Amino acid sequence: MNRKVRTALYACALMAPLILQSCNAQSEKKESNKECTEETNKNTEKKVMKTGSENFIFAEGKEWEPAGEGVVRQIMGYNDDIMVVKVKFEKGAVGAVHHHIHSQVTYVESGKFEFTINGVKKIVSVGDCLYKEPDAVHGCVCLEPGMLIDCFSPMRADFLEKK
């Protein structure tokens, strides 16, 4: 197993508990249906604004938003440190080449994609996982209709601003 595959698998393994923690956060820490909550820092007694999703996020009835031609996304669980996003692609749709400051792990839930990460092209399909370090130049082309599950750290605040 080459180093990049090990790194991607390791990143997925590290992100899984964070995803579960984010999606299953204790309801007593936040009021349901609020996107911003105030928390008191116990050490400084200073109030800090935190951004976060509801504790339970149900896909049914959740709005899909446009993310490019032939691409839509659902923002799922998130807080300041992490965000999970479902991205649905039609065949031939392109995830434009870009980069950002976030670490990103992508799990291929369905379909087939040609991904480019820092100039290296690979074809990935169901069950595969990709890791993109901060500022990695990456993009994809959908070869067969499918869905990706993206996990970002820290969260993509720019995705929330577009809402």
C-alpha positions in Angstrom: 0.0 0.0 0.0 1.6 3.3 -1.1 2.1 6.3 1.2 -0.8 8.4 -0.3 -3.3 5.6 0.2 -2.2 5.0 3.8 -2.4 8.8 4.4 -6.0 8.9 3.0 -7.1 5.9 5.0 -5.4 7.4 8.1 -7.1 10.7 7.6 -10.5 9.0 7.2 -9.9 7.0 10.4 -9.0 10.2 12.2 -12.0 12.2 10.8 -14.6 9.5 11.6 -14.7 10.1 15.3 -14.9 13.9 14.7 -17.9 13.4 12.4 -19.6 11.2 14.9 -18.8 13.7 17.7 -20.2 16.6 15.6 -23.3 14.8 14.6 -24.0 13.3 18.0 -23.1 16.3 20.2 -25.0 16.4 23.5 -28.2 18.3 23.0 -27.8 20.0 26.4 -24.9 22.0 25.1 -27.0 23.8 22.4 -30.6 24.6 21.9 -32.1 22.7 19.0 -32.7 24.7 15.8 -30.1 27.4 16.4 -27.1 27.9 14.1 -25.2 30.2 16.5 -25.0 29.7 20.3 -23.2 31.5 23.1 -21.0 29.5 25.3 -19.1 30.7 28.3 -15.5 29.9 28.5 -15.1 28.5 32.0 -11.5 29.8 32.4 -12.1 33.4 31.4 -15.9 33.8 31.9 -15.8 35.3 28.4 -18.7 34.6 26.1 -17.6 33.0 22.8 -19.8 32.7 19.7 -19.8 29.2 18.2 -21.3 28.2 15.0 -23.0 24.8 14.7 -25.7 22.7 13.1 -28.6 21.1 14.9 -27.7 17.9 16.7 -29.8 15.7 14.4 -29.7 16.3 10.6 -32.1 14.4 8.5 -31.4 14.2 4.8 -35.1 13.8 3.9 -36.5 17.3 3.2 -33.1 18.9 3.6 -32.6 21.4 0.7 -30.0 20.7 -2.0 -28.2 23.8 -3.2 -26.6 24.4 -6.5 -22.8 23.9 -6.5 -22.0 24.1 -10.2 -23.5 22.8 -13.5 -24.8 19.3 -12.7 -23.7 19.5 -9.1 -25.8 20.0 -5.9 -24.8 19.8 -2.3 -26.4 19.3 1.1 -24.7 20.8 4.1 -25.0 18.3 6.9 -23.4 18.5 10.4 -20.9 21.2 11.3 -19.3 23.3 14.0 -16.4 25.7 13.9 -13.9 22.8 13.6 -15.6 20.4 11.1 -18.2 20.2 8.4 -19.7 17.3 6.5 -21.2 17.9 3.1 -23.0 15.6 0.6 -22.3 16.4 -3.0 -24.3 14.9 -5.9 -22.9 14.8 -9.4 -24.5 14.1 -12.8 -22.4 12.3 -15.4 -19.9 14.7 -17.0 -20.3 17.3 -14.2 -17.0 19.0 -13.2 -15.8 19.9 -9.7 -13.7 22.9 -10.8 -10.0 22.8 -10.0 -9.5 24.9 -6.8 -7.7 25.0 -3.5 -8.6 26.2 0.0 -7.1 26.4 3.5 -9.1 23.5 4.8 -8.1 19.9 5.2 -10.5 17.7 3.2 -11.4 14.1 3.2 -13.7 12.8 0.5 -15.5 9.5 0.6 -17.0 8.1 -2.6 -20.5 6.9 -1.7 -21.6 6.1 -5.2 -20.5 6.7 -8.8 -17.1 7.0 -10.5 -14.8 10.1 -10.6 -11.5 11.2 -12.1 -9.8 13.2 -9.4 -6.8 15.4 -9.8 -4.9 16.3 -6.6 -1.7 18.4 -7.0 -1.4 17.4 -10.7 -1.9 13.6 -10.0 -4.9 12.0 -11.7 -6.6 8.9 -10.4 -10.0 7.2 -11.0 -11.9 6.5 -7.8 -15.2 4.7 -7.2 -17.5 3.4 -4.5 -15.8 3.0 -1.1 -12.6 4.9 -2.1 -11.4 7.8 0.0 -9.2 10.8 -0.9 -7.3 13.2 1.4 -6.5 16.8 0.3 -4.1 18.7 2.6 -4.6 22.4 3.1 -4.0 24.4 -0.2 -3.8 21.2 -2.3 -5.0 22.0 -5.9 -7.8 19.6 -6.7 -10.8 19.0 -8.8 -12.8 16.2 -10.4 -14.9 15.0 -13.4 -17.8 12.7 -12.8 -17.5 9.6 -15.0 -20.7 7.9 -13.6 -23.4 9.7 -11.7 -22.6 9.6 -8.0 -22.3 11.1 -4.6 -19.3 12.3 -2.5 -19.2 12.8 1.2 -16.8 15.7 2.0 -15.5 16.4 5.4 -13.7 19.7 6.0 -11.6 21.0 8.9 -12.1 23.7 9.8 -15.7 24.2 8.5 -16.3 25.9 5.2 -17.8 29.2 6.5 -18.1 30.3 2.8 -20.7 27.5 2.2 -22.9 29.0 5.0 -22.5 32.6 3.7 -24.2 31.5 0.4 -27.3 30.4 2.2 
